[in-house]
Amino acid sequence: MCRFLLKAISAVSVAGVLASGPVAFAASTAGTAQAAAASHMGAAQIVERNVAARGGLQAWHAVNTMTMSGQIEAGGTKNTRLPFTMTMKRPNKSRFEIRFKEQTAFQVYDGAQGWKVRPFLGRNEVEPYTPAEAKSAAASADLEGPLIDYASKGSRVEALGMESVEGHRAYVLKLTEKDNTSRRIWIDASSFLELKIDGEPRKLDGRMHNVAIFYRDYRKENGLVIPHTLETAVSGVKPTHKLTIEHVTVNPPADDTLFAKPQLAMAKVPGQQPQAASH
C-alpha cells in the first residue's frame, strides 16, 4: 500500500489534476451538428474550441491560484480512500498533500526545485526531487493545462484523426512540448472537452506499461469547467484508480512559503513518533 501511495502522489502530479479540463457533458442536438460540421477542423481550431468550452482564455488568465481537495483511492484489498489537498500557483508552483493514519506525506515544487516528505516509509526527512521528478513537475505544474497558450509555451499540436473513447467520437491531438516529449489528448467531438490524456508510462515487473487518464464528472467552478473525477488506467493492470475532487477554490491566498523547501520540526517526545511540520 505504501508503494501505491507514492505512485498515487506521483500520478496526480503528472496529471496536473487540471492537466486538461472537462468532459462528459451530454451532447445536445446542436453539439452533434456542430461536431459534424467540424469534422475537417485543424488542430489549432480544435484547441480554440476546447479553450472556449473550458471557460475561455479570459477566465483562465484571471486565475492565479487554485486549491483542490478530495479523496484518492490507495489500492490494496480494501482500496482505502485517503484525503488529499493540492494547491497550485503561477508560475508553475504546486503542493500536494495526502493523509494516512494521522501522518501527512507531501511534495512541493517552487517552479525550479522540488522536495518530498514520506513518513509512510518511516522517512521523517526532506528529500530533493530526482532529476526525473523535477522534469515531470516542471511539465505538470502548469495551472491551466498544456493546451491553453500552447504556442507561447513552445509546444506544437497536430491532429492525428478521430477515434472512439467510451462511446464518444473524439479528435486525437498530439501535443509536442519544447523538450520534444509528446503525448496524445482525446477531445470530445461534441463538447470539445477532454475525454482522455496519455499519462507517463510506469515501470512494473521490469517492463513499461502505458498509462491513460480519463476525465469525468465535469462541473463549473467560478466560470471554469473542471473535472471532478480522474481515473488512471495502467495497461495490463487491474483495477483502475480514481481521484475524486470534492472542493475547488479559485484564487485563494497562497503564500510562496507554501511551496518552499519544507523545514521539519523533529519533536522527540518519549512514546511518540517524530512529527513533520512544514512552513
Backbone bond lengths (Angstrom), bond angles and torsions (degrees), N, CA, C in turn:
res aa  C-N    CA-C-N  psi(-1)  N-CA   C-N-CA  omega(-1)  CA-C   N-CA-C  phi
1 M - - - 1.463 - - 1.525 111.09 -
2 C 1.353 116.58 -40.62 1.458 119.79 179.83 1.519 111.16 -59.26
3 R 1.348 115.58 -41.03 1.457 118.76 179.60 1.521 110.67 -60.93
4 F 1.338 115.77 -41.59 1.459 117.73 -178.43 1.514 111.41 -67.54
5 L 1.342 117.28 -35.34 1.453 119.67 179.03 1.514 110.66 -57.20
6 L 1.318 115.95 -43.89 1.454 119.46 179.89 1.516 111.01 -66.74
7 K 1.345 116.18 -39.59 1.457 119.09 178.07 1.518 110.59 -67.28
8 A 1.329 115.82 -35.46 1.460 119.47 179.69 1.516 109.92 -64.44
9 I 1.340 116.95 -44.00 1.452 120.46 178.31 1.519 109.83 -59.84
10 S 1.326 116.44 -45.19 1.464 121.02 179.61 1.513 110.57 -62.83
11 A 1.326 116.84 -42.69 1.466 120.15 -177.96 1.513 110.76 -62.92
12 V 1.344 116.79 -39.27 1.458 119.38 179.86 1.517 110.02 -64.30
13 S 1.328 117.46 -42.03 1.450 119.94 179.68 1.509 110.67 -64.38
14 V 1.323 116.66 -42.60 1.455 119.84 -179.83 1.518 109.68 -59.78
15 A 1.315 115.54 -44.03 1.456 118.75 -179.51 1.502 111.33 -67.81
16 G 1.308 117.01 -24.66 1.440 120.52 -178.02 1.503 111.55 71.62
17 V 1.293 116.30 5.47 1.455 125.25 -176.06 1.520 111.37 56.80
18 L 1.300 117.01 -47.72 1.457 119.29 177.74 1.520 110.61 -101.03
19 A 1.312 116.29 13.15 1.462 120.11 -170.08 1.502 112.52 -38.70
20 S 1.249 118.27 -37.81 1.457 117.95 177.45 1.503 109.68 -145.88
21 G 0.991 147.93 97.59 1.398 148.89 -176.29 1.496 117.98 -16.50
22 P 1.260 119.48 -146.69 1.420 128.97 -159.92 1.509 118.02 -94.30
23 V 1.353 116.50 175.09 1.459 121.04 173.51 1.492 110.98 -161.92
24 A 1.318 112.22 -165.47 1.444 121.06 167.17 1.500 116.43 62.27
25 F 1.337 118.86 16.95 1.442 117.30 169.73 1.523 106.97 -72.72
26 A 1.346 117.63 143.65 1.459 119.91 -179.79 1.520 109.56 -61.10
27 A 1.323 116.15 134.85 1.464 119.86 -178.67 1.519 109.74 -76.42
28 S 1.318 115.38 127.10 1.465 119.69 177.14 1.523 108.78 -84.71
29 T 1.329 116.27 170.61 1.458 119.88 177.02 1.522 109.84 -60.61
30 A 1.340 115.58 -40.05 1.459 119.68 179.16 1.518 110.08 -64.04
31 G 1.344 116.26 -39.85 1.451 120.46 -179.89 1.519 111.56 -63.54
32 T 1.332 116.84 -39.38 1.463 120.91 179.23 1.523 110.75 -65.74
33 A 1.312 116.01 -42.29 1.457 120.05 178.40 1.517 110.41 -64.92
34 Q 1.322 115.41 -39.93 1.454 121.09 179.16 1.518 110.16 -61.92
35 A 1.330 117.17 -40.67 1.456 121.17 -179.96 1.525 110.56 -64.48
36 A 1.345 116.55 -40.73 1.455 119.72 179.70 1.520 110.90 -63.68
37 A 1.335 115.57 -40.62 1.459 119.90 -179.49 1.524 111.26 -68.58
38 A 1.330 115.96 -24.30 1.457 120.49 -174.87 1.523 112.45 -98.51
39 S 1.337 117.05 16.37 1.460 119.73 -173.83 1.523 113.10 -64.25
40 H 1.324 116.84 -20.00 1.459 119.75 -179.59 1.523 111.77 -111.04
41 M 1.307 117.74 23.96 1.455 121.19 -179.31 1.522 110.90 -69.86
42 G 1.322 115.81 148.04 1.447 120.66 174.94 1.519 110.97 -84.79
43 A 1.325 116.54 171.53 1.462 121.60 -176.58 1.527 111.82 -59.26
44 A 1.337 117.33 -43.90 1.464 120.33 -178.35 1.525 111.34 -62.49
45 Q 1.329 117.33 -38.18 1.467 121.01 178.74 1.522 111.15 -67.94
46 I 1.319 117.25 -39.47 1.467 121.13 178.48 1.515 110.02 -63.07
47 V 1.330 116.44 -43.94 1.471 120.13 179.05 1.525 110.20 -63.63
48 E 1.338 117.16 -40.31 1.467 120.74 179.24 1.527 110.48 -60.14
49 R 1.332 117.43 -43.39 1.470 121.39 177.95 1.537 110.01 -65.62
50 N 1.324 116.05 -38.52 1.460 120.57 179.82 1.525 111.42 -62.47
51 V 1.324 116.18 -45.70 1.468 120.31 -179.49 1.524 110.36 -62.55
52 A 1.328 116.55 -41.92 1.466 120.10 178.82 1.525 111.00 -63.27
53 A 1.331 116.49 -41.15 1.469 120.40 -179.19 1.520 111.52 -65.80
54 R 1.322 117.08 -28.59 1.460 120.73 -178.46 1.518 113.29 -83.30
55 G 1.327 116.89 -1.68 1.457 119.87 178.24 1.513 113.45 127.14
56 G 1.336 117.11 -16.83 1.459 120.81 176.44 1.515 113.18 97.64
57 L 1.330 114.83 155.44 1.465 120.88 -178.48 1.518 112.67 -59.14
58 Q 1.321 117.12 -43.90 1.459 120.47 -176.48 1.526 111.21 -59.62
59 A 1.330 116.70 -43.44 1.467 120.30 -179.28 1.527 111.45 -65.04
60 W 1.348 117.18 -42.16 1.461 119.74 -179.19 1.518 111.96 -72.32
61 H 1.337 117.38 -35.66 1.460 119.59 178.02 1.528 111.90 -65.90
62 A 1.337 116.88 -22.17 1.469 120.86 179.66 1.522 112.51 -80.67
63 V 1.342 117.18 -7.07 1.465 120.91 -179.03 1.520 109.72 -90.56
64 N 1.330 115.95 122.69 1.469 121.04 176.98 1.523 111.43 -106.75
65 T 1.324 116.48 -33.58 1.466 121.31 178.21 1.519 109.25 -138.98
66 M 1.329 115.46 156.65 1.463 120.43 176.41 1.524 108.87 -153.80
67 T 1.324 115.31 138.33 1.459 121.27 176.33 1.515 109.37 -123.56
68 M 1.326 115.79 133.32 1.459 122.13 177.09 1.520 109.00 -126.29
69 S 1.314 117.10 141.08 1.463 120.77 176.75 1.516 109.35 -139.99
70 G 1.327 115.51 155.79 1.454 119.91 -178.65 1.500 111.35 172.89
71 Q 1.339 116.57 -142.74 1.452 122.62 -175.43 1.529 109.59 -129.21
72 I 1.332 115.85 144.71 1.453 120.77 176.50 1.523 108.70 -128.23
73 E 1.327 115.96 136.66 1.461 119.93 179.51 1.524 109.82 -75.46
74 A 1.330 115.70 134.56 1.461 121.01 -174.52 1.522 113.12 -101.61
75 G 1.322 117.54 -0.10 1.456 119.55 178.84 1.520 112.06 76.93
76 G 1.340 116.80 -161.89 1.457 120.66 -178.02 1.519 110.79 81.94
77 T 1.328 116.49 -179.69 1.463 120.51 -176.51 1.524 112.32 -65.84
78 K 1.322 117.18 -33.13 1.464 120.76 -179.86 1.529 112.16 -96.77
79 N 1.339 116.74 -11.67 1.465 122.19 -179.96 1.529 110.86 47.73
80 T 1.313 115.95 57.36 1.458 122.79 -178.04 1.522 111.26 -58.67
81 R 1.333 115.97 141.89 1.461 121.77 175.20 1.519 108.85 -98.19
82 L 1.300 116.26 126.35 1.457 121.90 -176.47 1.526 110.82 -114.86
83 P 1.333 117.95 143.01 1.465 120.54 179.67 1.530 111.52 -74.94
84 F 1.328 115.70 142.12 1.460 120.33 177.18 1.522 109.19 -136.56
85 T 1.326 115.13 160.03 1.462 122.40 172.36 1.518 107.62 -138.76
86 M 1.311 116.37 133.34 1.457 120.35 175.78 1.510 109.09 -127.38
87 T 1.333 115.81 132.54 1.458 122.42 178.57 1.521 108.79 -122.80
88 M 1.329 116.87 133.83 1.456 121.79 178.38 1.521 109.24 -126.99
89 K 1.332 115.35 146.11 1.464 120.84 -179.00 1.519 109.44 -145.77
90 R 1.305 116.26 140.76 1.456 119.67 174.77 1.522 109.76 -71.42
91 P 1.345 119.34 147.51 1.458 124.52 -10.03 1.524 110.84 -92.81
92 N 1.307 117.60 119.51 1.476 123.32 169.75 1.523 115.65 62.28
93 K 1.315 117.46 36.33 1.460 120.34 174.62 1.530 108.67 -104.07
94 S 1.331 116.73 144.04 1.463 119.35 179.37 1.524 110.45 -151.96
95 R 1.323 114.49 152.84 1.467 121.81 175.68 1.524 107.54 -145.08
96 F 1.331 116.03 128.17 1.459 121.77 179.83 1.522 109.02 -125.82
97 E 1.337 116.40 129.02 1.466 122.38 -179.15 1.523 109.20 -126.08
98 I 1.331 115.56 144.51 1.459 121.03 175.87 1.521 108.44 -141.71
99 R 1.339 116.57 136.14 1.466 120.82 -175.63 1.523 111.19 -109.38
100 F 1.342 114.75 141.82 1.462 121.22 178.83 1.518 108.67 -154.12
101 K 1.345 116.64 120.19 1.463 121.97 178.81 1.529 112.34 51.74
102 E 1.323 115.19 53.96 1.462 122.96 176.59 1.525 113.70 63.52
103 Q 1.319 118.07 15.54 1.453 121.49 175.63 1.522 109.23 -118.18
104 T 1.310 115.99 152.14 1.455 121.00 179.62 1.518 109.89 -123.08
105 A 1.312 115.86 122.43 1.467 121.73 171.15 1.523 106.47 -99.39
106 F 1.309 116.51 142.43 1.448 117.87 178.63 1.519 110.83 -152.19
107 Q 1.316 114.02 159.68 1.450 120.71 174.23 1.518 107.55 -137.83
108 V 1.310 116.05 142.07 1.456 121.54 -177.66 1.520 109.43 -130.23
109 Y 1.315 115.44 150.88 1.461 121.38 178.31 1.522 107.01 -139.50
110 D 1.337 116.34 123.76 1.467 119.86 -174.65 1.526 113.34 -95.11
111 G 1.323 116.16 10.25 1.446 120.26 -178.66 1.510 113.27 103.04
112 A 1.350 115.22 -15.61 1.461 120.43 178.97 1.519 112.03 -137.10
113 Q 1.340 115.92 -36.83 1.462 121.67 -179.20 1.526 109.85 -130.69
114 G 1.335 115.55 157.31 1.454 120.11 179.94 1.518 111.97 -136.11
115 W 1.332 116.02 155.76 1.465 121.94 179.84 1.527 108.62 -142.61
116 K 1.338 116.07 156.87 1.459 120.75 179.81 1.527 109.65 -139.69
117 V 1.315 114.72 149.41 1.465 122.51 175.76 1.520 106.56 -127.85
118 R 1.352 116.31 124.04 1.465 120.60 -172.49 1.533 111.66 -127.65
119 P 1.332 117.01 74.55 1.469 119.26 -179.27 1.520 113.17 -65.67
120 F 1.344 118.13 -19.53 1.462 120.36 179.04 1.524 110.79 -61.26
121 L 1.320 116.94 -25.04 1.463 120.96 179.04 1.522 111.43 -99.36
122 G 1.351 116.32 12.04 1.452 119.55 -178.89 1.509 112.42 74.86
123 R 1.320 117.28 20.83 1.463 121.19 -177.72 1.529 109.24 -106.86
124 N 1.300 117.43 91.55 1.450 121.27 176.40 1.522 108.56 -90.17
125 E 1.312 114.43 66.16 1.460 120.78 -179.57 1.518 108.92 -150.41
126 V 1.311 114.93 160.73 1.463 120.49 178.16 1.520 108.61 -92.93
127 E 1.325 115.67 122.36 1.459 120.60 -179.94 1.523 109.28 -111.18
128 P 1.326 118.34 132.66 1.466 119.92 177.15 1.516 110.92 -72.56
129 Y 1.306 116.24 153.83 1.460 120.90 174.53 1.531 109.33 -62.26
130 T 1.314 115.66 145.79 1.451 120.62 169.03 1.529 107.56 -72.66
131 P 1.320 118.43 162.59 1.470 119.58 176.69 1.534 112.70 -54.15
132 A 1.345 116.53 -39.15 1.465 119.89 179.57 1.530 110.96 -66.29
133 E 1.339 116.94 -40.76 1.458 120.93 179.18 1.525 110.98 -66.33
134 A 1.319 116.50 -39.05 1.463 120.24 178.85 1.521 111.05 -64.78
135 K 1.322 115.85 -39.66 1.463 120.21 178.43 1.521 110.49 -64.90
136 S 1.335 115.92 -42.60 1.462 120.30 179.12 1.522 110.78 -64.27
137 A 1.337 116.66 -41.96 1.459 120.65 -179.75 1.518 111.32 -64.46
138 A 1.322 116.48 -40.41 1.464 120.51 179.55 1.521 110.56 -61.90
139 A 1.331 116.30 -35.36 1.464 121.14 -178.15 1.518 112.32 -78.73
140 S 1.339 117.40 -24.80 1.463 119.97 -171.18 1.523 114.14 -107.87
141 A 1.333 118.03 -6.82 1.464 120.08 -176.30 1.526 112.78 -83.99
142 D 1.309 116.89 5.57 1.448 122.94 179.13 1.524 109.38 -69.29
143 L 1.315 117.40 113.62 1.459 121.64 -170.00 1.519 113.45 -59.52
144 E 1.343 117.71 -42.17 1.463 118.26 -174.71 1.510 113.26 -91.98
145 G 1.317 118.60 -2.99 1.450 120.80 -179.57 1.520 112.01 96.10
146 P 1.340 117.92 171.99 1.460 121.85 -169.69 1.523 116.29 -78.76
147 L 1.341 118.94 -20.17 1.457 119.62 -174.89 1.523 113.59 -83.98
148 I 1.326 117.83 -33.03 1.456 119.93 179.81 1.526 109.51 -69.36
149 D 1.331 115.42 127.70 1.471 121.88 -179.14 1.530 111.84 56.85
150 Y 1.323 117.01 35.04 1.461 119.71 -175.01 1.527 113.07 -59.86
151 A 1.342 117.02 -38.35 1.467 119.58 -177.84 1.525 111.81 -65.07
152 S 1.325 116.90 -40.34 1.459 120.17 -179.73 1.522 111.64 -69.40
153 K 1.329 116.57 -17.71 1.464 120.89 177.73 1.530 111.70 -89.48
154 G 1.327 115.88 0.63 1.457 119.82 179.92 1.513 113.85 85.72
155 S 1.330 117.27 12.40 1.463 121.44 -179.77 1.526 109.82 -96.61
156 R 1.316 115.24 161.87 1.459 120.65 173.68 1.526 108.62 -134.00
157 V 1.328 115.35 153.61 1.464 121.07 -175.72 1.519 109.12 -130.20
158 E 1.319 116.18 137.25 1.458 120.58 174.71 1.517 109.83 -134.06
159 A 1.328 115.67 149.08 1.462 121.64 179.26 1.523 109.71 -89.24
160 L 1.338 115.79 131.09 1.463 121.08 -178.34 1.522 113.32 -103.06
161 G 1.324 116.95 -4.68 1.452 119.64 -177.50 1.512 111.42 124.11
162 M 1.330 116.69 -153.91 1.453 120.64 -178.58 1.520 110.59 -131.51
163 E 1.319 116.15 148.12 1.461 123.22 177.13 1.521 108.68 -142.15
164 S 1.318 115.79 168.72 1.460 121.16 174.93 1.527 109.12 -101.13
165 V 1.321 116.18 131.00 1.462 121.77 176.97 1.522 108.14 -123.48
166 E 1.326 115.89 107.09 1.469 121.76 179.30 1.530 111.09 50.70
167 G 1.327 116.25 44.53 1.454 121.08 176.35 1.519 114.95 86.37
168 H 1.338 117.73 -2.40 1.460 121.73 178.63 1.524 110.22 -101.82
169 R 1.341 117.46 133.23 1.455 119.75 170.42 1.517 108.00 -70.48
170 A 1.315 116.24 134.47 1.464 118.96 -174.89 1.518 111.97 -140.29
171 Y 1.328 114.51 140.28 1.457 120.57 170.19 1.530 107.38 -78.43
172 V 1.325 116.45 138.28 1.459 120.75 176.61 1.522 108.04 -104.53
173 L 1.327 116.45 117.41 1.456 122.00 177.50 1.524 109.99 -106.69
174 K 1.310 116.19 144.05 1.462 121.46 172.51 1.519 107.79 -109.83
175 L 1.326 115.98 116.04 1.460 122.23 178.97 1.526 108.72 -100.12
176 T 1.323 116.99 120.33 1.458 121.78 177.46 1.527 108.26 -113.08
177 E 1.335 116.21 119.72 1.454 120.28 -177.16 1.520 110.73 -85.71
178 K 1.324 116.96 173.03 1.462 121.07 -171.94 1.528 113.14 -64.37
179 D 1.350 117.34 -19.51 1.465 119.32 175.89 1.526 111.46 -90.06
180 N 1.343 115.52 8.68 1.467 123.83 177.85 1.527 114.26 73.99
181 T 1.329 118.65 8.15 1.461 119.64 170.35 1.526 107.77 -76.47
182 S 1.316 116.67 146.04 1.457 119.67 -176.68 1.514 111.23 -136.00
183 R 1.329 115.65 157.72 1.459 122.59 175.30 1.518 108.38 -154.13
184 R 1.308 115.13 158.77 1.453 120.59 179.51 1.528 110.93 -98.81
185 I 1.328 114.54 147.43 1.460 121.49 177.29 1.528 107.24 -131.93
186 W 1.333 116.98 128.29 1.457 122.09 -178.82 1.531 108.50 -99.76
187 I 1.337 117.10 120.59 1.459 123.01 -177.28 1.526 109.77 -108.13
188 D 1.333 116.85 125.21 1.461 121.39 179.88 1.523 109.97 -59.18
189 A 1.325 116.79 128.41 1.453 121.38 -175.69 1.524 113.03 -72.10
190 S 1.329 118.38 -14.40 1.463 121.65 178.28 1.518 112.15 -97.79
191 S 1.327 116.45 -47.95 1.464 119.96 -176.64 1.523 113.03 -92.66
192 F 1.340 117.24 -16.47 1.460 123.66 -174.83 1.528 112.04 60.38
193 L 1.305 116.50 32.24 1.454 123.04 177.33 1.526 109.09 -117.81
194 E 1.317 116.24 155.50 1.452 120.48 -175.05 1.524 113.17 -66.27
195 L 1.319 114.86 137.77 1.457 121.51 173.04 1.522 110.85 -104.16
196 K 1.321 115.60 -35.25 1.468 119.96 -173.25 1.520 109.01 -158.81
197 I 1.346 115.93 153.15 1.452 121.01 176.26 1.530 108.33 -144.11
198 D 1.312 116.82 146.06 1.468 120.34 175.16 1.517 110.08 -67.26
199 G 1.347 116.50 132.42 1.450 121.17 171.18 1.521 109.17 -95.96
200 E 1.317 116.12 178.71 1.456 119.40 177.56 1.524 109.79 -75.41
201 P 1.335 118.10 131.28 1.465 120.52 178.11 1.527 110.67 -56.91
202 R 1.332 115.96 147.92 1.476 120.95 179.73 1.517 110.26 -116.94
203 K 1.314 115.94 143.91 1.459 120.95 177.12 1.519 108.98 -94.28
204 L 1.321 115.72 115.70 1.461 122.04 179.37 1.518 108.42 -132.22
205 D 1.322 116.48 134.88 1.470 120.90 178.70 1.529 111.97 54.74
206 G 1.320 115.47 35.66 1.453 120.19 174.95 1.515 115.83 81.13
207 R 1.335 117.51 4.95 1.464 118.45 178.25 1.522 110.29 -140.63
208 M 1.330 115.39 158.76 1.454 121.34 -175.81 1.531 110.93 -84.43
209 H 1.316 115.76 140.53 1.463 122.55 177.82 1.529 108.56 -122.21
210 N 1.331 116.46 135.36 1.454 120.44 175.78 1.526 110.69 -69.44
211 V 1.325 116.21 150.33 1.461 122.56 -178.63 1.524 109.28 -127.04
212 A 1.321 116.22 135.50 1.465 121.68 175.41 1.522 108.52 -126.36
213 I 1.326 116.37 139.86 1.461 121.95 178.81 1.526 108.09 -117.52
214 F 1.336 116.13 121.24 1.455 122.24 -179.30 1.529 109.53 -98.86
215 Y 1.329 115.87 142.06 1.467 121.41 -179.96 1.521 109.21 -111.35
216 R 1.339 115.58 129.40 1.460 119.96 -176.70 1.532 110.88 -142.58
217 D 1.322 115.73 171.67 1.472 123.64 174.44 1.527 111.13 52.03
218 Y 1.312 116.05 65.64 1.455 120.21 -176.83 1.512 112.11 -91.41
219 R 1.317 115.24 139.90 1.460 121.07 -176.67 1.523 109.64 -139.38
220 K 1.328 114.92 159.18 1.460 119.29 177.68 1.529 110.34 -85.65
221 E 1.326 114.77 135.34 1.466 121.70 177.27 1.527 106.92 -134.53
222 N 1.336 116.22 108.13 1.466 121.08 179.67 1.534 112.40 53.08
223 G 1.319 116.27 41.35 1.449 120.81 178.62 1.513 114.66 86.22
224 L 1.323 117.32 -7.59 1.463 122.00 177.84 1.522 108.97 -98.81
225 V 1.327 117.05 147.14 1.459 120.54 176.40 1.525 107.18 -103.75
226 I 1.328 115.99 118.23 1.463 121.56 -169.13 1.530 110.48 -129.08
227 P 1.334 117.80 135.83 1.462 120.47 177.17 1.521 110.82 -70.29
228 H 1.316 116.88 142.55 1.460 120.68 177.65 1.524 112.50 -112.89
229 T 1.314 117.99 -3.06 1.457 122.15 172.56 1.518 109.20 -135.68
230 L 1.317 116.57 125.50 1.458 122.78 174.10 1.519 107.31 -118.61
231 E 1.318 117.02 125.01 1.463 120.93 -179.16 1.524 109.70 -117.92
232 T 1.332 115.38 121.63 1.457 121.41 -177.87 1.522 109.87 -99.58
233 A 1.337 115.62 126.31 1.463 121.52 179.57 1.527 108.55 -119.98
234 V 1.331 116.10 126.00 1.460 122.37 178.04 1.524 107.64 -104.88
235 S 1.316 117.80 127.45 1.465 120.70 -176.02 1.523 110.81 -59.64
236 G 1.335 114.84 131.93 1.452 120.25 178.80 1.510 114.74 79.29
237 V 1.328 117.25 5.68 1.464 121.18 -177.45 1.526 109.24 -126.45
238 K 1.329 115.85 133.44 1.461 121.20 174.96 1.521 108.47 -127.23
239 P 1.338 118.64 149.81 1.456 126.30 -3.74 1.531 111.33 -86.50
240 T 1.340 115.68 -177.00 1.456 120.92 172.00 1.535 108.11 -80.06
241 H 1.317 117.03 172.16 1.460 120.67 178.10 1.516 110.17 -131.49
242 K 1.337 114.74 137.97 1.458 120.20 -175.59 1.518 111.74 -111.47
243 L 1.327 113.74 145.53 1.448 121.99 170.00 1.518 106.18 -117.37
244 T 1.328 116.63 126.01 1.460 121.60 -177.52 1.516 109.87 -113.47
245 I 1.327 115.73 122.00 1.462 121.07 177.83 1.525 108.54 -91.33
246 E 1.323 116.08 122.64 1.458 120.69 -176.82 1.526 112.45 -103.49
247 H 1.326 116.84 -30.01 1.469 120.74 -177.96 1.530 109.93 -138.09
248 V 1.317 116.06 136.76 1.454 122.39 176.40 1.525 108.39 -128.51
249 T 1.328 116.72 130.51 1.462 121.68 176.11 1.519 108.25 -123.01
250 V 1.322 115.87 123.50 1.456 121.13 -179.56 1.522 109.99 -96.64
251 N 1.322 115.69 131.20 1.461 124.13 179.46 1.531 114.50 58.54
252 P 1.346 118.15 45.40 1.459 118.87 173.12 1.528 109.51 -76.08
253 P 1.345 118.57 160.74 1.458 119.96 174.00 1.534 109.23 -62.24
254 A 1.325 117.20 136.02 1.469 121.47 179.76 1.522 108.09 -152.62
255 D 1.329 115.64 94.94 1.456 120.64 -178.71 1.526 110.31 -66.91
256 D 1.321 117.09 149.74 1.460 120.88 -179.06 1.527 112.95 -61.41
257 T 1.334 117.55 -23.62 1.466 119.77 179.25 1.527 111.41 -63.13
258 L 1.322 116.75 -21.75 1.465 120.50 179.00 1.524 111.20 -64.37
259 F 1.330 116.31 -24.46 1.462 121.06 -176.60 1.527 112.44 -108.62
260 A 1.341 116.67 5.86 1.459 120.60 -178.88 1.522 110.68 -83.36
261 K 1.316 116.66 169.92 1.458 121.38 178.40 1.529 109.73 -56.44
262 P 1.342 118.06 124.61 1.470 120.75 -178.08 1.521 111.73 -65.14
263 Q 1.330 114.77 146.61 1.456 121.33 172.87 1.521 107.29 -111.16
264 L 1.317 117.57 119.69 1.458 120.59 -176.30 1.515 111.29 -92.72
265 A 1.324 114.73 132.18 1.470 121.01 174.26 1.522 107.63 -99.10
266 M 1.314 117.26 110.24 1.464 121.59 -178.13 1.526 109.01 -90.69
267 A 1.312 115.56 95.76 1.471 120.66 -178.07 1.524 109.40 -85.39
268 K 1.289 116.67 104.64 1.461 121.11 -177.16 1.524 109.62 -90.11
269 V 1.301 115.66 78.22 1.459 122.14 179.16 1.526 108.48 -101.61
270 P 1.343 118.29 127.14 1.486 119.98 -178.98 1.526 111.77 -53.29
271 G 1.326 115.39 132.15 1.462 121.23 176.86 1.510 114.56 82.97
272 Q 1.371 115.90 1.99 1.460 118.26 179.29 1.524 109.35 -124.88
273 Q 1.318 115.51 151.29 1.445 120.83 175.27 1.525 108.62 -79.79
274 P 1.334 118.30 147.93 1.464 120.60 176.32 1.524 109.88 -57.61
275 Q 1.319 114.94 139.84 1.447 120.25 -179.22 1.518 109.44 -106.43
276 A 1.318 116.32 140.34 1.465 120.85 -179.83 1.512 109.30 -97.25
277 A 1.297 115.45 132.29 1.453 121.25 176.16 1.507 108.37 -131.59
278 S 1.292 116.14 140.97 1.465 118.61 -179.41 1.523 109.45 -124.51
279 H 1.290 113.15 155.64 1.472 117.63 173.53 1.503 108.75 -155.51
